[in-house]
Amino acid sequence: MKALLYKDLIVMKKEIFMSAVILLIYIPLILLTQNKYLSGAFIGITSGLAALFPNYSFVHDRQAGWESFLYATPFKRRTIVLQKFLLLFLALPLLFIGLLTVFFLPGFDLSLLGCLSLVFATLVFGYIQIPLYFALGPNKARIIMMLTFFVVFYGMFTLLMNDRLASFLPPEHILAALLGTFAVAGFFAAYFISLAVYRIKEF
C-alpha cells in the first residue's frame, strides 16, 4: 500500500503544488483584511480541496491506463480501494490549515466543535465521492460532487450568516455528534460499496 500511496503523491505533485499556491495567496490576504466572508470562503475552498483530493488520483489513473495494469499486479482489491480512502485522510491538513488560519481572527466566531463538525463534513463528502469514482469514472463523478459540494456549502454558509435561519440548526455538540456518526458509518459503507463495485468492474 505504501508503494501505491507514493505513486499517487508523485503523479499528483502538480495538484499538490497548486493547493500550496492557493494557501500562500489566501492566508496573507485573510490575515491582512480579516474579512469574515473571505475567511468563510477560504474554509470552503480548503474543505473542497481536501474532499476532492482523491479525484486527482483517479484522473491520472484513467489517463495512464493504470487501472488495467494494476489489475494484473498482485495487489489485492481491498488494498487498492483502501488506498484511495487514505488519500482523503492525507489531504485533511489542507482543511486544518484553513481552520487554524481563521480560528483566532477577531469577529469570526468559530468554536472547536464547529471545527470538528467541518472536518467530519469534509470526510463525509470525501466518502461519498469515492464509490462514484469507481462506478462512474472520475469525470462524471467530479461534476456531480463539485455541484453537490458548492450547493451544500454555500447553502450552509448562507444559513450560518443569517442569524434567524441559523437558529433552526441543532446545538453544536449535537451537530458534531451527528456528523461524527455519519463520518464513521460513512467510511465503512463507502468502503464496502467501493469494494463491491471494484470487484465486478471489468478492465
C-alpha positions in Angstrom: 0.0 0.0 0.0 2.9 2.4 0.7 4.0 1.9 -2.9 0.5 2.9 -4.2 0.4 6.0 -2.0 3.9 7.0 -3.0 2.9 6.6 -6.7 -0.2 8.8 -6.3 1.7 11.5 -4.4 4.3 11.6 -7.2 1.9 11.9 -10.1 -0.2 14.4 -8.1 2.7 16.8 -7.5 1.3 19.5 -9.7 -2.1 19.4 -7.9 -0.3 19.5 -4.5 1.8 22.4 -5.7 -1.3 24.3 -6.8 -3.0 23.7 -3.5 0.1 25.1 -1.8 -0.1 28.2 -4.0 -3.7 28.8 -3.1 -2.8 28.6 0.6 0.1 31.1 0.1 -2.2 33.5 -1.7 -5.2 33.3 0.7 -3.6 33.2 4.1 -1.8 36.6 3.9 -4.9 38.1 2.3 -7.1 36.9 5.1 -4.7 37.9 7.9 -4.4 41.4 6.4 -8.1 42.0 5.7 -9.6 39.9 8.5 -12.7 39.7 6.4 -15.1 37.1 7.7 -16.8 36.4 4.4 -13.4 35.8 2.7 -12.4 33.7 5.7 -15.6 31.6 5.4 -14.9 31.2 1.7 -11.4 30.1 2.4 -12.6 27.4 4.8 -14.9 26.2 2.0 -12.0 26.1 -0.5 -9.7 24.1 1.8 -12.6 21.8 2.6 -13.3 21.3 -1.1 -9.6 20.7 -1.9 -9.4 18.1 0.8 -12.6 16.3 -0.2 -11.8 16.3 -3.9 -8.2 15.2 -3.4 -8.7 11.6 -4.3 -10.2 12.7 -7.6 -6.7 13.7 -8.9 -5.5 10.1 -8.4 -8.5 8.7 -10.3 -7.9 11.1 -13.2 -4.2 10.3 -13.5 -5.0 6.6 -13.3 -7.6 6.8 -16.1 -5.3 8.9 -18.3 -2.4 6.5 -17.9 -4.4 3.3 -18.2 -3.2 2.4 -14.7 -6.3 0.5 -13.8 -5.7 -2.2 -16.4 -2.1 -2.5 -15.3 -2.9 -2.6 -11.6 -5.5 -5.4 -12.2 -2.6 -7.7 -13.4 -0.5 -7.0 -10.3 -0.5 -9.0 -7.0 -2.2 -6.1 -5.1 -5.5 -7.2 -3.5 -8.5 -5.2 -4.5 -9.3 -4.2 -0.9 -5.8 -2.7 -0.7 -6.4 -0.7 -3.9 -9.7 0.6 -2.6 -8.5 1.4 0.9 -5.5 3.3 -0.5 -7.9 5.8 -2.1 -9.6 6.4 1.2 -6.2 7.0 2.8 -5.5 9.8 0.3 -8.5 11.6 1.7 -7.0 11.4 5.2 -3.7 12.7 3.9 -5.5 15.7 2.5 -7.0 16.8 5.8 -4.0 19.0 6.7 -5.3 21.4 4.0 -8.5 21.8 5.9 -6.6 22.1 9.3 -4.5 25.0 7.8 -7.7 26.7 6.7 -9.3 26.3 10.1 -6.2 27.4 12.0 -5.9 30.5 9.8 -9.3 31.8 10.7 -9.8 30.4 14.2 -8.1 33.2 16.1 -9.3 36.0 13.8 -11.4 38.6 15.7 -15.0 38.7 14.7 -15.0 35.2 13.3 -16.9 33.0 15.7 -15.6 29.5 15.1 -15.5 27.1 18.1 -13.6 23.9 18.4 -16.9 21.9 18.0 -17.5 23.9 14.8 -14.1 23.0 13.5 -14.7 19.3 14.4 -18.0 19.4 12.5 -16.3 20.8 9.4 -13.7 18.1 9.5 -16.5 15.4 9.8 -18.5 17.0 7.0 -15.4 17.1 4.7 -14.9 13.4 5.4 -18.5 12.6 4.6 -18.2 14.4 1.3 -15.0 12.5 0.6 -16.5 9.2 1.4 -19.5 9.8 -0.9 -17.4 10.5 -3.9 -15.1 7.5 -3.9 -17.7 4.9 -4.8 -18.9 7.3 -7.5 -15.4 7.4 -9.0 -15.2 3.6 -9.1 -18.7 3.3 -10.6 -18.9 6.3 -13.0 -15.3 7.3 -13.6 -13.5 10.5 -12.5 -15.1 13.0 -14.9 -18.8 12.3 -14.2 -18.2 11.8 -10.5 -16.2 15.0 -10.2 -19.0 17.0 -11.8 -21.6 15.5 -9.5 -19.5 16.0 -6.4 -18.5 19.6 -7.3 -22.1 20.7 -7.9 -23.2 18.9 -4.7 -20.4 20.4 -2.7 -21.0 24.0 -3.8 -24.8 23.8 -3.4 -24.4 22.4 0.1 -21.5 24.6 1.2 -23.0 27.9 0.0 -26.4 26.9 1.4 -24.8 26.3 4.8 -22.7 29.4 4.5 -25.8 31.5 3.8 -27.6 29.8 6.7 -24.8 30.5 9.2 -24.5 34.1 8.1 -28.3 34.6 8.7 -29.0 34.7 12.5 -32.7 33.9 12.1 -32.1 30.9 9.9 -29.1 29.7 12.0 -31.4 29.5 15.0 -33.0 26.4 13.4 -29.7 24.5 13.5 -29.2 21.9 16.3 -26.8 22.8 19.1 -23.1 22.5 18.2 -22.5 19.4 20.3 -25.4 17.6 18.7 -24.4 18.6 15.2 -20.8 17.5 15.8 -22.0 14.1 17.2 -24.3 13.6 14.2 -21.6 14.4 11.7 -19.1 12.3 13.6 -21.5 9.3 13.4 -22.1 9.9 9.7 -18.3 10.1 9.2 -17.6 6.8 10.9 -20.6 4.9 9.4 -20.0 6.5 6.1 -16.4 5.2 5.9 -17.5 1.6 6.3 -20.5 2.0 4.0 -18.4 3.7 1.3 -15.5 1.3 1.6 -17.7 -1.8 1.2 -19.7 -0.3 -1.7 -16.5 0.8 -3.4 -15.0 -2.7 -2.9 -18.2 -4.4 -4.3 -18.1 -2.1 -7.4 -14.4 -2.6 -8.0 -14.7 -6.4 -7.7 -17.3 -6.6 -10.5 -15.6 -4.0 -12.7 -14.1 -5.1 -15.9 -10.9 -3.6 -17.3 
